Amino acid sequence: MNPESGPADTFESPRQEPRLPPGQVKTDKWPVLHYGSVPRVDLSTWDLQVDGLVEHPQRFDWEAFQQLPRVKVHSDIHCVTRWSRYDNLWEGVSLRELLTRAGVKPEGRFVIAHAEQGFTTNLPLTELLQDDVLLADRHDGEPLTPDHGWPVRLVVPRRYFWKSAKWVRRIELVGRDAPGFWERNGYHNEADPWREERFSDW
């Protein structure tokens, strides 16, 4: 944690009962899963943007991102490939913090998260305003590794983990939902683990 950013607020992601969603198997490992190669990132040129249907578009270089107020979140991971990992500790910047700074316009109802190599995923704005949603750069007390999304990944604990996009570079506010990479390739648009919303039926 950057000492200049102050102590990090800590949030617990709500747990549903049963804690393990249907069709899942608990693991202590953290498998590495992604499509394509791991991008090479130069922090001297890296930036994060928040734009689209906002009053005040935001851009942060790495140093500015590190100066933002920090949060910590305890949550479980539920992967569509049927593994779950309990008690993860994430640290980073709350999505709500960034969206508040940007000032979402009334017509901005959905978010497209843009990541390296053209990857996108989509979520309703209401989901990203939850206390347990963040852009994380640390996991279990250590910096993220490149395989797991360094320098910054989205973490959306209440959805299957493909919605928690790695290597995020842009948060775009839009008025209409637009399926992302996996959603266009057969995965369910909503991705609720307790409803087993794994694959699309259309």
VENGI-V898951 format. One record per residue. PSI is psi in whole degrees, -180 to 180 (999 if undefined). Layout:
BEGIN
psi:PSI
psi:PSI
END
This chain:
BEGIN
psi:139
psi:120
psi:-25
psi:-19
psi:-7
psi:174
psi:148
psi:131
psi:146
psi:135
psi:146
psi:126
psi:132
psi:141
psi:136
psi:163
psi:130
psi:155
psi:-37
psi:116
psi:159
psi:140
psi:2
psi:156
psi:130
psi:138
psi:153
psi:-11
psi:169
psi:88
psi:149
psi:117
psi:128
psi:165
psi:133
psi:-167
psi:164
psi:123
psi:151
psi:126
psi:130
psi:111
psi:-20
psi:-20
psi:-4
psi:144
psi:165
psi:131
psi:146
psi:114
psi:-161
psi:-131
psi:68
psi:156
psi:-34
psi:86
psi:141
psi:146
psi:131
psi:128
psi:-179
psi:-42
psi:-43
psi:-37
psi:-40
psi:-21
psi:-9
psi:155
psi:139
psi:151
psi:156
psi:143
psi:127
psi:127
psi:165
psi:158
psi:135
psi:109
psi:144
psi:-21
psi:12
psi:16
psi:151
psi:141
psi:122
psi:159
psi:51
psi:140
psi:113
psi:150
psi:139
psi:-140
psi:130
psi:137
psi:-35
psi:-37
psi:-48
psi:-41
psi:-34
psi:-43
psi:-37
psi:-29
psi:84
psi:131
psi:154
psi:-31
psi:-5
psi:102
psi:-13
psi:161
psi:135
psi:118
psi:121
psi:131
psi:176
psi:154
psi:24
psi:7
psi:140
psi:156
psi:157
psi:146
psi:151
psi:147
psi:-39
psi:-32
psi:-38
psi:-9
psi:1
psi:151
psi:-29
psi:11
psi:130
psi:165
psi:110
psi:142
psi:-3
psi:149
psi:127
psi:42
psi:0
psi:153
psi:144
psi:148
psi:159
psi:-38
psi:-29
psi:14
psi:5
psi:139
psi:-24
psi:133
psi:153
psi:142
psi:116
psi:86
psi:-26
psi:2
psi:161
psi:151
psi:-15
psi:-21
psi:-18
psi:74
psi:139
psi:159
psi:45
psi:139
psi:-18
psi:137
psi:113
psi:126
psi:131
psi:164
psi:-22
psi:145
psi:144
psi:107
psi:139
psi:-163
psi:-57
psi:-32
psi:-35
psi:-17
psi:31
psi:-7
psi:153
psi:143
psi:-32
psi:-42
psi:40
psi:117
psi:-33
psi:-13
psi:3
psi:47
psi:71
psi:-50
psi:151
psi:149
psi:19
psi:999
END
